Amino acid sequence: MGKEKYYKISESELRDLLYDAAKVAVLERDGVDNWQFYYESYAETVADFMEVSVEEAEENDLSLADVVDKWIKEDYEEIK
């Protein structure tokens, strides 16, 4: 594989992309074609991504937006 490429994108676009990736993770856990359990594993998925218990995630009202904030903080560097 060749040299890795990097692209500048706005923070809002990055947030949208990461949010969509997290949402897909929830849907894949539930079974994308299973409407009966649509978003059933939301709390568990958020807890897994945030590395906390489900109870702690629910008590602190953690969401996919919090997951995105964590990912940006840990995995991305702001370019000034």
ABEGO torsion letter per residue (X at the ends): XBBBBBBBBBAAAAAAAAAAAAAAAAAAAAEAABAAABGAAAAAAAAAAAGBBAAAAAAAGBBAAAAAAAAAAAABBBBX
